[in-house]
Amino acid sequence: MTRNPFFPKFSDLPSEIPIFPLAGAVVMPGVQLPLNIFEPRYINMVFSSLASNHLLGMIQPTSETMMEDTPAIHRVGCAGRITSYSETTDGRIVLVLTGVCRFQVSKELDERDGHRRVKADWERFAADYHSDEGQAIGDREGFLSSLKSYCSLRGVEIPWDDIEKMADGELINLLCAHLPLSPEDKQALIETLQTSERASLMRGLLDMAAASSMRVAEHRH
């Protein structure tokens, strides 16, 4: 994928980043994620990011703690850069986060102004900066067939003309972020290193979800 000229070089990625723990909200390299920020601690987080390198780490809470005020977090997330920002008259911040690179949490740091921070290890995901590595879907036609079955059964609307023109890596990253998969499934996809492997896992998840929807429909009749 084309690198945004405002993104840092891989060697310049910071060792510490603020994190936003939010179940089901996933960003991946090159993918845009709109966010509506209203809690004071997360408004402080945005201001802190804007005052430094514009980077935020999106990371999911673990399923058993996601309802807690300070949930435990998974060890892998993805950092995004604030690429659009506006303030509302009712005290909210509306922004767009564009994915840069995945990271592994090596250590959680002390909170700052109420928001959480981590020490980020980027090395495992250096491939996120190389668009020609591991970017092929093994059976694109079969993958798209599984995707169409899933979307039809789940009532998911997708701009198919645009989807079919997208490069493999961009397509898989976009679907990871925006398909209505469970937080656990999204986390498994985030942690899968190469696009080809992620595409294979996603197709399996789509086929299982479609089969489950078909069984539910059959029981209703």
Stockholm file with secondary structure:
# STOCKHOLM 1.0

chainA/1-221         MTRNPFFPKFSDLPSEIPIFPLAGAVVMPGVQLPLNIFEPRYINMVFSSLASNHLLGMIQPTSETMMEDTPAIHRVGCAGRITSYSETTDGRIVLVLTGVCRFQVSKELDERDGHRRVKADWERFAADYHSDEGQAIGDREGFLSSLKSYCSLRGVEIPWDDIEKMADGELINLLCAHLPLSPEDKQALIETLQTSERASLMRGLLDMAAASSMRVAEHRH
#=GR chainA/1-221 SS CCCCTTSCCGGGCCSEEEEEECTTCCCCBTCEEEEEECSHHHHHHHHHHHTTTCEEEEECBCTTTTTSSSCCBCSEEEEEEEEEEEECTTSCEEEEEEEEEEEEEEEEEEEETTEEEEEEECGGGGGGGCTTSSCCCTTHHHHHHHHHHHHHHHTCCCCHHHHHHSCHHHHHHHHHHHSCCCHHHHHHHHHCCSHHHHHHHHHHHHHHHHHHHHHHHHHTC
#=GC SS_cons         CCCCTTSCCGGGCCSEEEEEECTTCCCCBTCEEEEEECSHHHHHHHHHHHTTTCEEEEECBCTTTTTSSSCCBCSEEEEEEEEEEEECTTSCEEEEEEEEEEEEEEEEEEEETTEEEEEEECGGGGGGGCTTSSCCCTTHHHHHHHHHHHHHHHTCCCCHHHHHHSCHHHHHHHHHHHSCCCHHHHHHHHHCCSHHHHHHHHHHHHHHHHHHHHHHHHHTC
//
